[in-house]
């Protein structure tokens, strides 16, 4: 199970053991990351699991599809690395990935 580091907007870092095959959103919820709200339960319809993925991790992930990109168009404080964590599948090769979180999901 890869370790993923979630970094809050104020810089607080927290490592979470993530199960391969599950979503990054589920790893955050299981790990008690309060900055991920996941109101739609991972159905790619609410953007309350918005996160930022920086290089080099971004290039290791599949690109956001049209549905995810449409939801991301409405997030607060979008960045080049904005993603919905419900759409990122955890894999063993993501060991050590850092995920930054926005100040607010609303």
N, C-alpha and C positions, 0 to 999 in steps of 0.2 A: 504494500500500500504506500503510494508516494506521499511525501510530506509536501504540503502546499502552505505557503505563508500568505496570510491575509493582512493587509496593512490599512488601518483606518485612516481617515482623512487627517487625523492629528498625529500620525506617524507611529501609532502603537501597532506592533507586529505580533501576530499570533499564528503559530504553526498548527496545522490540522492534518491528521492522517486521513487521506481520501481513498475511497475504494475505487479501484479501476473499473470502468464501465458505468459508473454513476456520473451524474452531472456535477459540475463544480458548485452549482447552487446547493445540491443536496449535501455535498461535503461541508459547505459553510453552515448549513442548518444543523447538521449532525455535530459539528464542532462548536456550536454555540456562538457563531458570528452574528451579532445583533444587527450589524449594518446591512445584512441581506434580509429583506422582508419576505420575498417570494409569495406575494399575495395570490397569484394565480396558480401556484403549485407547480410551476415549471412548464406551463403550456404556451409560453412565448406570446403573452398577450397583455402584460402590464408594466414591464420594465422596472419592477421593484427588486430585481436582482442585478441591476446595472453594476458593472465593474470596469476596471481599466487593466488591460494587459499590455505590458511594455515589451519591446524587443529585448532579448532574442526570442522570447516565448511566443509572441504574436505570429512570427513566421512559422512556428511549429504547429499552428492550429489551422483547421480549415477556415476559409473566409466565411463571414456572416452571409447567410442566404438572404433573399429578398424580403422574406417575412421578418427576420430578425432586424435587418437594416431599416425596415419601415417602422418598427417599434423604437429603435435607437434614434430615429429622427426626432422623437419627442422627449428624450431624456433631458434632465437638467445637467448642465455642465458637461456636454459631450467633448470627447477628445478623440484623437486619431485611434487610440487603442480601446475605445469603448466597445464593450460586448455585453451580452446578457449571459450571466453565468449558467442559466438553465440550458443554454445551447452549446455548452462546452463539455465534452465528455472527458473525464479523467482517464489518463493512460499512464502506464508505468514510466514512460519517457518524459513525463512532466514533473518528475521528482525535482523538488527545489523551486518550482515556479512561484513567483511572487505576483499577487493579485492586489491591486490598489482599489480602495473603495471610496465612492464619493461622499461628500458631507451629508447628503440627503438623497433619498430615493424618490422624494416628491417634489 
